[in-house]
């Protein structure tokens, strides 16, 4: 085979691959996408919501204490976004904030298609991992199947590939990505008018919905209470396996809700974005 023929064949294969990707994307297309934004108080969660919407709908000048819903028409779809109260890096999330996060699911019935876990590019620590775990547990273990990590402040990466950044952050960030089946997307919030990064995110979201068989189904009140029994027993150094067996045998859960409580909230210091990125 001549070099010219080989190049033609490769070009044809590339064309076939592109057409196949377009066909799959078209088959996954949804007329509506319901999304919930989760993440830290600062920075980038609400800004990422505005980037997806294409204009400023979520206020940035002060920290939100309530979940806020916005409906827009964009890219030929109805987009529903719910922005939730951000959590803190160095302290447990207040009960009122967690209740607002849990309420967000009911704001986009019959359930969100995806949770966008917004993670700013920078030093990712074990404490950050723990904060993510303690807040996503509010939605039950099934939440991870419908969660995609959205790395924001991508401009901080400069010329560093995202996979290299992920490797450098170590096991804490890898744990989060493994829970999400390695689903992630990178957003540059400086490129507000970029006409490619949001459509690419939407395509990934629609593919995830297709793979998981539809939208997230909220837990029933009984399921929530059962999960709280398991969490409490684990905290008290009980054997999680024994607790799970009790749940499967129909052990009745306690009815009281046990969110972590705090009476005062201190303003957290600015989260470092650039640490750990330098060569």
VOBA-1610 file (N, C-alpha, C; in pm, whole numbers, padded with zeros to 5 digits, always signed):
BEGIN
Unk+00085-00120+00000Unk+00000+00000+00000Unk+00089+00124+00000Unk+00059+00217-00090Unk+00138+00340-00097Unk+00105+00429+00022Unk+00199+00523+00047Unk+00178+00618+00156Unk+00053+00699+00133Unk+00028+00734+00005Unk-00091+00812-00027Unk-00218+00735+00003Unk-00220+00607-00033Unk-00338+00524-00006Unk-00359+00504+00142Unk-00245+00485+00213Unk-00254+00467+00358Unk-00313+00592+00424Unk-00268+00708+00381Unk-00320+00834+00437Unk-00467+00849+00408Unk-00508+00809+00287Unk-00649+00818+00250Unk-00734+00726+00337Unk-00681+00605+00364Unk-00755+00511+00447Unk-00768+00563+00589Unk-00657+00616+00643Unk-00662+00671+00779Unk-00759+00787+00787Unk-00757+00873+00685Unk-00849+00985+00682Unk-00993+00937+00679Unk-01016+00831+00602Unk-01151+00776+00595Unk-01196+00719+00729Unk-01100+00652+00799Unk-01133+00599+00931Unk-01164+00710+01029Unk-01086+00819+01023Unk-01112+00934+01110Unk-01250+00991+01082Unk-01285+01000+00955Unk-01416+01053+00918Unk-01526+00963+00970Unk-01504+00830+00957Unk-01604+00736+01008Unk-01620+00751+01159Unk-01504+00768+01229Unk-01510+00784+01374Unk-01587+00908+01415Unk-01565+01018+01344Unk-01636+01142+01374Unk-01785+01127+01349Unk-01819+01061+01240Unk-01961+01041+01208Unk-02028+00952+01312Unk-01953+00850+01357Unk-02009+00761+01459Unk-02031+00836+01590Unk-01936+00922+01627Unk-01952+01003+01748Unk-02073+01094+01737Unk-02093+01153+01619Unk-02208+01240+01599Unk-02338+01162+01609Unk-02337+01039+01554Unk-02458+00956+01559Unk-02493+00922+01703Unk-02391+00882+01780Unk-02414+00848+01921Unk-02463+00970+01998Unk-02400+01085+01974Unk-02441+01208+02042Unk-02585+01242+02010Unk-02623+01224+01882Unk-02761+01255+01841Unk-02860+01160+01908Unk-02821+01034+01922Unk-02912+00937+01983Unk-02929+00962+02133Unk-02831+01025+02195Unk-02837+01055+02339Unk-02902+01189+02369Unk-02935+01265+02268Unk-02981+01402+02286Unk-03108+01409+02370Unk-03107+01500+02466Unk-03222+01523+02554Unk-03278+01662+02526Unk-03409+01673+02533Unk-03472+01804+02513Unk-03464+01890+02638Unk-03433+01825+02752Unk-03422+01896+02879Unk-03309+01835+02960Unk-03234+01921+03028Unk-03129+01877+03120Unk-03147+01947+03253Unk-03157+01869+03360Unk-03173+01923+03494Unk-03044+01897+03573Unk-02981+02004+03618Unk-02848+01996+03676Unk-02843+02062+03813Unk-02767+02003+03904Unk-02746+02059+04037Unk-02597+02087+04056Unk-02565+02210+04097Unk-02428+02251+04121Unk-02390+02229+04267Unk-02279+02159+04290Unk-02231+02133+04424Unk-02084+02174+04434Unk-02043+02221+04552Unk-01902+02256+04568Unk-01878+02355+04680Unk-01756+02406+04683Unk-01715+02498+04789Unk-01780+02636+04773Unk-01779+02712+04881Unk-01829+02849+04878Unk-01750+02932+04778Unk-01624+02903+04770Unk-01535+02984+04685Unk-01429+02891+04632Unk-01391+02898+04509Unk-01446+02983+04404Unk-01503+02899+04291Unk-01586+02957+04210Unk-01617+02901+04079Unk-01747+02826+04062Unk-01818+02792+04171Unk-01938+02712+04154Unk-02048+02791+04084Unk-02085+02904+04140Unk-02189+02986+04079Unk-02144+03041+03944Unk-02014+03074+03936Unk-01960+03124+03810Unk-01970+03019+03700Unk-01949+02894+03736Unk-01964+02786+03639Unk-02108+02774+03593Unk-02202+02794+03685Unk-02343+02795+03646Unk-02372+02904+03546Unk-02315+03023+03570Unk-02334+03133+03476Unk-02270+03103+03340Unk-02156+03035+03342Unk-02090+02999+03217Unk-02177+02904+03136Unk-02242+02810+03202Unk-02330+02715+03133Unk-02452+02786+03076Unk-02509+02877+03155Unk-02627+02949+03112Unk-02594+03050+03003Unk-02474+03109+03011Unk-02433+03207+02912Unk-02455+03351+02953Unk-02499+03372+03075Unk-02516+03507+03128Unk-02519+03497+03280Unk-02513+03611+03347Unk-02510+03610+03493Unk-02650+03592+03549Unk-02676+03474+03601Unk-02803+03443+03666Unk-02785+03417+03815Unk-02669+03366+03852Unk-02640+03338+03992Unk-02548+03447+04046Unk-02584+03505+04158Unk-02511+03618+04213Unk-02378+03572+04271Unk-02275+03649+04245Unk-02141+03613+04287Unk-02089+03698+04402Unk-02156+03809+04429Unk-02098+03903+04524Unk-02114+03861+04670Unk-02199+03765+04697Unk-02212+03717+04834Unk-02243+03567+04832Unk-02206+03500+04940Unk-02227+03356+04948Unk-02376+03325+04962Unk-02424+03231+04882Unk-02564+03192+04887Unk-02590+03103+05008Unk-02702+03124+05073Unk-02741+03040+05185Unk-02859+02952+05151Unk-02914+02970+05032Unk-03030+02893+04989Unk-03006+02839+04848Unk-03073+02731+04816Unk-03066+02678+04680Unk-03147+02768+04588Unk-03093+02797+04470Unk-03156+02888+04375Unk-03169+02818+04240Unk-03287+02827+04180Unk-03315+02758+04054Unk-03328+02858+03939Unk-03272+02821+03824Unk-03287+02901+03704Unk-03319+02809+03585Unk-03413+02852+03503Unk-03451+02780+03381Unk-03418+02867+03260Unk-03348+02809+03163Unk-03315+02883+03041Unk-03328+02790+02921Unk-03341+02851+02804Unk-03336+02776+02678Unk-03200+02803+02615Unk-03125+02697+02591Unk-02993+02715+02530Unk-02953+02587+02457Unk-02887+02605+02343Unk-02843+02492+02262Unk-02959+02400+02225Unk-03075+02460+02202Unk-03191+02382+02161Unk-03249+02296+02270Unk-03217+02326+02394Unk-03266+02247+02508Unk-03316+02339+02618Unk-03399+02284+02702Unk-03433+02352+02826Unk-03329+02309+02930Unk-03259+02407+02987Unk-03162+02380+03092Unk-03216+02429+03225Unk-03222+02340+03322Unk-03259+02376+03458Unk-03136+02358+03546Unk-03091+02466+03609Unk-02976+02461+03698Unk-03018+02504+03838Unk-02975+02428+03936Unk-02997+02463+04076Unk-02861+02484+04141Unk-02837+02606+04187Unk-02714+02637+04259Unk-02740+02619+04407Unk-02651+02551+04476Unk-02670+02518+04617Unk-02571+02596+04704Unk-02598+02605+04836Unk-02502+02672+04924Unk-02367+02601+04919Unk-02260+02678+04910Unk-02127+02618+04908Unk-02082+02578+05047Unk-01997+02477+05052Unk-01946+02434+05181Unk-01807+02491+05206Unk-01754+02462+05326Unk-01627+02518+05370Unk-01517+02414+05360Unk-01394+02459+05345Unk-01281+02365+05335Unk-01241+02309+05471Unk-01239+02394+05571Unk-01178+02356+05698Unk-01277+02325+05809Unk-01405+02320+05781Unk-01502+02292+05887Unk-01624+02221+05831Unk-01694+02156+05920Unk-01812+02081+05882Unk-01919+02175+05828Unk-01991+02129+05727Unk-02096+02210+05666Unk-02211+02229+05764Unk-02259+02351+05785Unk-02372+02375+05876Unk-02496+02297+05835Unk-02576+02258+05933Unk-02696+02179+05908Unk-02791+02248+05811Unk-02807+02380+05826Unk-02900+02453+05739Unk-02855+02447+05594Unk-02725+02452+05572Unk-02672+02444+05436Unk-02696+02304+05378Unk-02675+02201+05459Unk-02697+02066+05412Unk-02844+02042+05379Unk-02932+02097+05459Unk-03075+02083+05432Unk-03112+02150+05301Unk-03051+02264+05273Unk-03076+02333+05146Unk-03022+02252+05029Unk-02905+02190+05047Unk-02851+02104+04942Unk-02945+01987+04914Unk-02994+01926+05020Unk-03086+01813+05004Unk-03215+01858+04936Unk-03260+01980+04966Unk-03384+02033+04907Unk-03371+02055+04757Unk-03249+02071+04708Unk-03229+02102+04566Unk-03284+01994+04474Unk-03282+01869+04520Unk-03332+01758+04437Unk-03479+01776+04404Unk-03556+01820+04504Unk-03699+01840+04483Unk-03731+01962+04399Unk-03631+02046+04371Unk-03654+02167+04292Unk-03647+02140+04142Unk-03607+02020+04104Unk-03603+01987+03960Unk-03665+01849+03939Unk-03797+01837+03964Unk-03865+01708+03950Unk-03866+01662+03805Unk-03871+01529+03782Unk-03875+01420+03882Unk-03741+01384+03942Unk-03637+01458+03906Unk-03503+01434+03960Unk-03399+01490+03866Unk-03283+01528+03919Unk-03178+01584+03832Unk-03116+01478+03742Unk-03076+01523+03624Unk-03002+01433+03536Unk-02858+01418+03584Unk-02804+01522+03645Unk-02664+01517+03686Unk-02636+01614+03799Unk-02536+01578+03879Unk-02479+01666+03979Unk-02342+01710+03927Unk-02321+01839+03921Unk-02193+01892+03877Unk-02111+01926+04001Unk-02012+01844+04030Unk-01926+01865+04146Unk-01811+01956+04103Unk-01820+02083+04139Unk-01725+02184+04092Unk-01602+02184+04183Unk-01487+02153+04123Unk-01360+02145+04196Unk-01262+02245+04136Unk-01220+02346+04212Unk-01123+02442+04158Unk-00986+02379+04142Unk-00920+02409+04032Unk-00784+02361+04010Unk-00692+02420+04117Unk-00615+02338+04181Unk-00526+02381+04288Unk-00489+02262+04374Unk-00436+02287+04491Unk-00399+02180+04582Unk-00524+02110+04634Unk-00538+01980+04608Unk-00652+01902+04655Unk-00603+01812+04767Unk-00664+01826+04885Unk-00618+01756+05004Unk-00716+01649+05049Unk-00673+01569+05146Unk-00761+01469+05205Unk-00879+01537+05274Unk-00857+01655+05331Unk-00968+01729+05392Unk-01073+01765+05288Unk-01029+01803+05169Unk-01123+01833+05061Unk-01204+01709+05025Unk-01138+01595+05021Unk-01208+01470+04989Unk-01315+01439+05094Unk-01277+01458+05221Unk-01371+01431+05330Unk-01493+01522+05320Unk-01471+01651+05286Unk-01583+01744+05272Unk-01678+01699+05161Unk-01622+01656+05051Unk-01705+01608+04941Unk-01787+01487+04985Unk-01722+01394+05052Unk-01791+01272+05094Unk-01902+01304+05194Unk-01876+01392+05290Unk-01974+01420+05393Unk-02096+01495+05338Unk-02079+01565+05227Unk-02192+01638+05170Unk-02268+01556+05066Unk-02199+01476+04987Unk-02269+01395+04888Unk-02344+01278+04951Unk-02306+01241+05074Unk-02377+01133+05141Unk-02523+01170+05166Unk-02553+01300+05162Unk-02691+01346+05181Unk-02785+01288+05076Unk-02731+01256+04959Unk-02814+01211+04847Unk-02815+01060+04832Unk-02739+00990+04914Unk-02731+00845+04903Unk-02620+00803+04808Unk-02585+00676+04815Unk-02471+00626+04737Unk-02495+00635+04587Unk-02620+00633+04544Unk-02650+00637+04400Unk-02610+00770+04336Unk-02585+00871+04418Unk-02550+01003+04363Unk-02426+00997+04276Unk-02332+00908+04311Unk-02205+00903+04239Unk-02224+00862+04094Unk-02325+00781+04064Unk-02349+00739+03926Unk-02394+00854+03839Unk-02440+00961+03901Unk-02494+01075+03827Unk-02411+01201+03849Unk-02287+01184+03895Unk-02201+01298+03925Unk-02084+01307+03828Unk-02057+01427+03782Unk-01940+01454+03700Unk-01860+01565+03766Unk-01729+01548+03775Unk-01643+01651+03831Unk-01619+01758+03725Unk-01642+01883+03762Unk-01614+01995+03672Unk-01498+02075+03731Unk-01383+02064+03668Unk-01267+02140+03712Unk-01280+02283+03661Unk-01282+02377+03755Unk-01293+02516+03718Unk-01161+02588+03742Unk-01152+02712+03696Unk-01027+02787+03699Unk-00919+02713+03620Unk-00959+02659+03506Unk-00866+02582+03423Unk-00750+02667+03374Unk-00767+02799+03373Unk-00658+02885+03328Unk-00535+02870+03416Unk-00554+02823+03540Unk-00440+02801+03630Unk-00352+02685+03584Unk-00407+02598+03501Unk-00329+02486+03450Unk-00222+02531+03352Unk-00248+02644+03286Unk-00160+02694+03181Unk-00142+02585+03075Unk-00023+02531+03060Unk+00000+02430+02958Unk+00003+02287+03014Unk-00034+02273+03141Unk-00031+02140+03201Unk-00155+02059+03160Unk-00138+01939+03106Unk-00253+01855+03072Unk-00330+01817+03199Unk-00461+01806+03186Unk-00544+01778+03304Unk-00511+01643+03365Unk-00475+01542+03283Unk-00444+01411+03339Unk-00317+01416+03425Unk-00223+01502+03386Unk-00102+01519+03466Unk-00135+01586+03599Unk-00222+01687+03594Unk-00265+01754+03718Unk-00331+01653+03812Unk-00417+01568+03758Unk-00487+01469+03840Unk-00388+01375+03907Unk-00289+01328+03833Unk-00188+01238+03890Unk-00112+01306+04002Unk-00080+01433+03985Unk+00000+01504+04085Unk-00076+01529+04214Unk-00208+01527+04209Unk-00286+01552+04331Unk-00297+01428+04418Unk-00268+01311+04365Unk-00260+01192+04448Unk-00392+01122+04474Unk-00393+01042+04580Unk-00502+00947+04605Unk-00634+01014+04643Unk-00629+01131+04708Unk-00754+01195+04752Unk-00842+01232+04634Unk-00785+01300+04535Unk-00863+01336+04416Unk-00896+01213+04334Unk-00805+01117+04328Unk-00831+00995+04251Unk-00951+00920+04308Unk-00966+00923+04441Unk-01080+00857+04506Unk-01211+00918+04456Unk-01215+01050+04449Unk-01336+01118+04403Unk-01367+01081+04257Unk-01265+01084+04173Unk-01285+01052+04031Unk-01325+00907+04011Unk-01268+00818+04091Unk-01308+00677+04081Unk-01455+00660+04116Unk-01501+00733+04218Unk-01642+00725+04257Unk-01732+00773+04143Unk-01683+00869+04063Unk-01758+00926+03951Unk-01732+00851+03820Unk-01667+00735+03827Unk-01634+00658+03707Unk-01547+00737+03610Unk-01458+00818+03667Unk-01363+00899+03590Unk-01432+00995+03493Unk-01548+01042+03529Unk-01618+01142+03448Unk-01580+01281+03496Unk-01524+01360+03407Unk-01487+01496+03444Unk-01483+01584+03320Unk-01488+01714+03345Unk-01482+01812+03237Unk-01407+01934+03290Unk-01338+02004+03202Unk-01259+02121+03240Unk-01324+02246+03183Unk-01344+02346+03269Unk-01408+02471+03227Unk-01314+02587+03257Unk-01298+02672+03160Unk-01223+02796+03178Unk-01325+02909+03193Unk-01346+02955+03315Unk-01447+03058+03340Unk-01407+03195+03287Unk-01279+03211+03252Unk-01235+03335+03189Unk-01287+03345+03046Unk-01305+03228+02984Unk-01353+03224+02844Unk-01506+03216+02846Unk-01568+03325+02894Unk-01713+03324+02917Unk-01790+03303+02786Unk-01738+03357+02678Unk-01809+03345+02551Unk-01768+03225+02468Unk-01687+03136+02526Unk-01641+03018+02452Unk-01761+02936+02407Unk-01765+02902+02279Unk-01881+02832+02225Unk-01859+02683+02209Unk-01753+02629+02271Unk-01727+02485+02260Unk-01731+02413+02395Unk-01686+02477+02504Unk-01672+02403+02629Unk-01806+02361+02689Unk-01910+02443+02675Unk-02041+02405+02728Unk-02107+02296+02644Unk-02110+02305+02510Unk-02164+02195+02431Unk-02092+02062+02457Unk-01961+02067+02478Unk-01887+01945+02508Unk-01929+01887+02643Unk-01953+01975+02740Unk-02002+01930+02870Unk-02140+01867+02856Unk-02228+01931+02781Unk-02363+01878+02761Unk-02358+01740+02696Unk-02269+01724+02600Unk-02255+01594+02534Unk-02212+01486+02634Unk-02118+01521+02723Unk-02075+01426+02825Unk-02189+01392+02921Unk-02267+01493+02956Unk-02379+01470+03047Unk-02484+01379+02984Unk-02515+01402+02858Unk-02614+01318+02791Unk-02565+01174+02776Unk-02437+01159+02754Unk-02380+01024+02747Unk-02391+00955+02882Unk-02364+01028+02991Unk-02375+00972+03125Unk-02519+00929+03155Unk-02615+01013+03119Unk-02756+00981+03141Unk-02793+00853+03066Unk-02745+00840+02943Unk-02774+00721+02864Unk-02712+00597+02928Unk-02589+00609+02975Unk-02520+00495+03036Unk-02584+00453+03167Unk-02638+00548+03243Unk-02695+00517+03374Unk-02845+00493+03368Unk-02901+00498+03249Unk-03042+00462+03234Unk-03142+00567+03276Unk-03102+00693+03277Unk-03197+00799+03309Unk-03148+00890+03420Unk-03241+00965+03476Unk-03205+01066+03577Unk-03189+01004+03716Unk-03136+01083+03806Unk-03120+01042+03945Unk-03257+01030+04011Unk-03278+00921+04083Unk-03404+00899+04154Unk-03381+00926+04302Unk-03450+01026+04358Unk-03428+01062+04498Unk-03462+00947+04592Unk-03393+00942+04705Unk-03421+00841+04807Unk-03555+00870+04874Unk-03620+00765+04919Unk-03739+00781+05001Unk-03696+00820+05142Unk-03791+00867+05221Unk-03760+00906+05359Unk-03709+00786+05439Unk-03765+00668+05413Unk-03720+00548+05485Unk-03576+00514+05448Unk-03542+00527+05320Unk-03405+00499+05277Unk-03307+00598+05340Unk-03348+00725+05348Unk-03262+00824+05412Unk-03236+00787+05558Unk-03343+00748+05628Unk-03329+00713+05769Unk-03241+00590+05787Unk-03254+00493+05697Unk-03171+00373+05705Unk-03023+00407+05683Unk-02996+00496+05590Unk-02858+00537+05566Unk-02801+00609+05687Unk-02884+00684+05758Unk-02838+00753+05878Unk-02803+00655+05988Unk-02877+00543+05996Unk-02846+00440+06095Unk-02709+00382+06068Unk-02680+00354+05940Unk-02550+00299+05902Unk-02438+00397+05934Unk-02461+00525+05899Unk-02359+00626+05924Unk-02331+00642+06073Unk-02437+00641+06153Unk-02421+00657+06297Unk-02346+00539+06357Unk-02382+00418+06313Unk-02315+00299+06364Unk-02168+00298+06326Unk-02137+00344+06205Unk-01998+00350+06161Unk-01920+00450+06245Unk-01981+00565+06273Unk-01915+00667+06355Unk-01886+00617+06496Unk-01971+00525+06543Unk-01953+00472+06679Unk-01866+00346+06679Unk-01792+00327+06569Unk-01699+00215+06556Unk-01768+00080+06556Unk-01892+00078+06513Unk-01959-00049+06494Unk-01910-00111+06365Unk-01941-00236+06346Unk-01904-00306+06223Unk-02002-00270+06114Unk-01960-00197+06010Unk-02052-00156+05904Unk-02119-00275+05837Unk-02049-00388+05827Unk-02107-00506+05763Unk-02226-00556+05842Unk-02213-00558+05977Unk-02323-00604+06061Unk-02443-00512+06047Unk-02417-00380+06041Unk-02526-00284+06029Unk-02597-00303+05896Unk-02518-00325+05789Unk-02578-00347+05657Unk-02667-00470+05659Unk-02620-00578+05728Unk-02700-00700+05734Unk-02831-00674+05808Unk-02826-00592+05914Unk-02948-00558+05987Unk-03044-00483+05897Unk-02989-00391+05814Unk-03073-00315+05722Unk-03142-00408+05624Unk-03065-00506+05571Unk-03123-00598+05474Unk-03228-00688+05538Unk-03216-00712+05671Unk-03313-00794+05740Unk-03435-00714+05784Unk-03434-00584+05756Unk-03552-00502+05785Unk-03548-00433+05918Unk-03431-00409+05973Unk-03422-00337+06100Unk-03484-00200+06084Unk-03566-00159+06179Unk-03635-00031+06170Unk-03540+00082+06207Unk-03528+00182+06124Unk-03437+00294+06154Unk-03500+00392+06250Unk-03414+00469+06314Unk-03463+00580+06392Unk-03518+00686+06299Unk-03615+00762+06344Unk-03681+00860+06258Unk-03619+00998+06264Unk-03534+01022+06365Unk-03478+01157+06376Unk-03368+01177+06274Unk-03359+01299+06220Unk-03258+01332+06120Unk-03134+01386+06191Unk-03018+01337+06151Unk-02896+01376+06223Unk-02797+01445+06131Unk-02833+01566+06088Unk-02734+01647+06016Unk-02633+01701+06117Unk-02511+01723+06072Unk-02413+01789+06158Unk-02461+01931+06185Unk-02449+01975+06310Unk-02499+02108+06345Unk-02387+02200+06387Unk-02407+02327+06355Unk-02315+02433+06397Unk-02397+02558+06424Unk-02362+02629+06529Unk-02438+02750+06564Unk-02375+02875+06506Unk-02251+02867+06468Unk-02187+02984+06409Unk-02099+02940+06296Unk-02085+03028+06198Unk-02006+02998+06080Unk-01904+03109+06062Unk-01779+03074+06064Unk-01677+03174+06037Unk-01648+03178+05889Unk-01612+03297+05841Unk-01581+03313+05700Unk-01448+03247+05673Unk-01445+03158+05576Unk-01325+03082+05549Unk-01226+03166+05470Unk-01101+03138+05493Unk-00996+03207+05418Unk-00995+03160+05275Unk-00938+03240+05189Unk-00936+03211+05045Unk-00867+03078+05017Unk-00932+02996+04933Unk-00879+02863+04898Unk-00767+02880+04797Unk-00652+02819+04824Unk-00537+02835+04734Unk-00559+02761+04605Unk-00539+02831+04492Unk-00559+02770+04362Unk-00429+02722+04299Unk-00321+02789+04331Unk-00201+02767+04255Unk-00101+02673+04321Unk-00126+02635+04448Unk-00028+02553+04517Unk-00017+02418+04449Unk+00101+02369+04440Unk+00124+02234+04389Unk+00126+02223+04239Unk+00105+02334+04165Unk+00101+02328+04021Unk+00236+02355+03956Unk+00324+02420+04031Unk+00452+02455+03970Unk+00539+02332+03955Unk+00622+02335+03850Unk+00712+02222+03826Unk+00821+02219+03933
//
